[in-house]
Amino acid sequence: MVDIRERDSQPRQLPRRRHKLTTFLLVTATAAFLAAAALRLLGIDGTRYMIATTALTPYITAGGVLLGLLALVLRRWAVGTVVLVVALVLVSAVAPRAFPDSRPNGVGFAVDVMSANLLLGTADAEAVVRVVRARDVDVLSLQELTPAMVADLDRAGLRDVLPHRVFHAAPGASGAGIAAKFPLTARALAAPSSLGQAGALVDLPGADIEVVSVHPMPPVVTEGPDQWQRDMAGLPGPDHGGLVRVLAGDFNATLDHVGLRRLLNRGYVDAADQVGKGLDPTWPSGGGVWPPPVTIDHVLVDGRCPVDDFEVVDIPGSDHRAVITRFVVPDR
């Protein structure tokens, strides 16, 4: 005969096991969230895996808010409170990118700058030129510019709309270039880098500007992020009191990475962030969910320049979306 006390204890054990399993899963998820949040909040780039994790900060932030609310619903008060506090700190860093900043008053020449990564020269050259024409682009910054791509762009009519150029075409990902409506003078503005980063003085009406086509080594290569960090550190800061300087290209970095935040702290502003489009993803193009789309293509402009507009545009044949911004170069 079965003991009645033994039968009654069996149903009680199931809720206890579920309780322990729920607690274990919440604690595990909390530990993972806090570790990822620490990378961003403490400014740790670390290994290539850490850098890849930091690139996902907007997703991690949203996940942290949901995790904290779930923990509170399940009455795990300590876990929920800790997660929500950290998540809200991340929200304060990420959410402002979705809202426009106040535009400072500025009088000068409005210039449209576009940047496009051409994916080893396989992007659709006609599409690039079509966007340049439609958006009335003044300055075009190109990365992964190959000799064959230069020929394709010329056949598509790039020279007709942007006749001036400083091109350093090369096979693979090493080529870079700048094309413009206005006269260009080549300048070595960035330190020597692993991939090409063309620089030029643009002779605009009223005031000249300097432009760099940015393309540091990706930090997630098997060799690690050291070269990426050196390339980012070699980008020039703003010339305070001198010419307006613009960094436009594929930074292989989001606004959450230390190297890019250092540039902003030196006096640049991110054009997308200024107009509330700082969360618009630029890589990979195509609208897939894996890898999660992130924002690694940027136009950084001198903080003296009011930013009027920013947009991302799909370019067939490239894994990056092009970025286009309009800002005002103040009269000198």
Secondary structure, 3 states (H helix, E strand, C coil): CCCHHHHHHHHHHHHHHHHHHHHHHHHHHHHHHHHHHHHHHCCCCCCHHHHHHHHCHHHHHHHHHHHHHHHHHCCCHHHHHHHHHHHHHHHHHHHHHHCECCCCCCCEEEEEEEEEECCCCCCCHHHHHHHHHHCCCCEEEEECCCHHHHHHHHHCCHHHHCCEEEEECCCCCCCEEEEECCCEEECCCCCCCCCCCCEEEECCCCCCEEEEEECCCCCCCCCCCHHHHHHHHCCCCCCCCCCEEEEEEECCCCCCCHHHHHHHHCCEEEHHHHECCCCCCCECCCCCCCCCCECCEEEEEECCCCEEEEEEECCCCCCCCEEEEEEEEECC
